C-alpha cells in the first residue's frame, strides 16, 4: 500500500522539484548580472529649486525612466538624499561596464546636463524591503 502511494505521488514530487529548481535557476540568472551604482549630483541649481521648466521636465523624465526600468527588473533601488545638498543613487544591473555607462549617459537629466553621473561596480550584500517599510 505504501509503495503504491509513493509511486502515485512520485510524478507530482518530481514536477514540484523541477519547478522549484527552475525558479531558483531563473532567480540566480537574474542576480548573476553585474550590479552598478550610479551616483548623481545636480549640476544646475534649477534641478533643486525647480526654477527652470526644462530642468523640471528632464527630472520628471529621469524619474519616469527609472520607474519603467524598476518595473522591468533592471533598477533595483533608486533614491535621493533629503538635505540641502541633494545627491541620488541608482543601483541597477547591466552586463558590461560599457552598457552600465550607456545606462547612465542616456538618463534624460544627465544627457540634458542637469545632473552628473559617476558609475561604479556594486554588489548588494543585504536587502530587506517589505510593503510596510517606510520609503
C-alpha positions in Angstrom: 0.0 0.0 0.0 2.8 2.5 1.0 4.6 1.6 -2.2 1.6 2.4 -4.4 1.1 5.8 -2.7 4.8 6.6 -3.2 4.7 5.5 -6.8 1.5 7.5 -7.4 3.0 10.6 -5.8 6.4 10.4 -7.5 5.4 12.3 -10.7 4.0 15.1 -8.6 7.1 15.3 -6.4 9.4 15.3 -9.5 7.3 18.1 -11.0 7.4 20.2 -7.8 11.2 19.6 -7.6 11.7 20.6 -11.2 9.6 23.8 -10.8 11.5 24.8 -7.7 14.8 24.2 -9.4 13.7 26.2 -12.4 12.5 29.1 -10.3 15.8 29.1 -8.3 17.8 29.0 -11.5 15.9 31.9 -13.0 16.5 34.0 -9.9 20.2 33.1 -9.9 20.5 34.1 -13.5 18.8 37.4 -12.9 21.1 38.1 -9.9 24.2 36.9 -11.9 24.2 40.2 -13.9 26.8 42.6 -12.6 25.3 45.3 -10.4 26.3 49.0 -10.7 25.7 52.1 -8.6 25.1 55.4 -10.3 25.8 58.4 -8.1 24.0 61.5 -9.3 24.7 65.2 -8.5 22.9 68.3 -9.6 25.0 70.4 -12.0 22.3 73.1 -12.3 20.7 74.7 -9.2 17.3 74.7 -11.1 17.2 70.9 -10.6 16.9 71.6 -6.9 14.8 74.7 -6.8 12.6 73.9 -9.8 13.0 77.4 -11.3 13.7 76.1 -14.9 10.8 74.3 -16.6 13.2 72.4 -18.9 15.1 71.1 -15.8 11.9 70.1 -14.2 10.9 68.2 -17.3 14.3 66.5 -17.5 14.0 65.4 -13.9 10.4 64.2 -14.4 11.6 62.2 -17.5 14.5 60.8 -15.4 12.1 59.6 -12.7 9.7 58.1 -15.2 12.5 56.2 -16.8 13.7 54.8 -13.5 10.1 53.7 -12.7 9.9 51.8 -16.1 13.4 50.2 -15.5 12.4 49.2 -12.0 9.3 47.6 -13.3 11.4 45.7 -15.9 13.7 44.5 -13.1 16.9 46.4 -14.2 16.7 49.0 -11.5 17.0 47.5 -8.0 16.8 50.7 -6.0 16.8 54.4 -6.6 16.5 57.4 -4.3 18.0 60.7 -3.1 19.1 62.4 0.0 16.8 65.0 1.5 19.2 67.6 2.8 20.3 70.9 1.4 23.0 69.3 -0.9 21.0 66.5 -2.6 22.5 63.6 -4.4 20.9 60.5 -5.8 21.8 56.9 -6.2 20.5 54.2 -8.6 21.5 50.6 -8.1 21.0 48.6 -11.3 22.1 45.6 -13.3 23.9 45.8 -16.6 26.0 43.1 -18.4 29.1 45.2 -19.0 30.9 48.4 -17.9 30.2 49.9 -21.3 26.5 49.2 -21.1 26.4 50.5 -17.5 28.0 53.7 -18.7 25.4 53.9 -21.6 22.7 53.4 -19.0 23.9 56.5 -17.1 24.7 58.7 -20.1 21.2 58.0 -21.6 19.4 59.3 -18.5 17.4 62.4 -19.5 18.7 64.6 -16.7 22.3 63.5 -17.3 22.0 63.8 -21.1 20.4 67.3 -20.6 23.3 68.4 -18.5 21.2 68.9 -15.3 22.9 66.1 -13.4 26.3 64.5 -13.5 26.7 60.7 -13.0 29.5 58.6 -11.6 29.2 54.8 -12.2 31.0 52.2 -10.1 30.7 48.4 -9.8 28.5 47.5 -6.9 27.1 44.4 -5.2 24.1 44.4 -2.9 25.0 42.5 0.3 21.8 42.8 2.2 18.3 43.7 1.1 15.1 43.8 3.1 12.2 45.8 1.9 8.6 45.0 2.6 5.3 46.7 1.8 5.2 48.0 5.3 8.6 49.7 5.1 8.6 53.5 5.0 10.4 54.6 1.9 
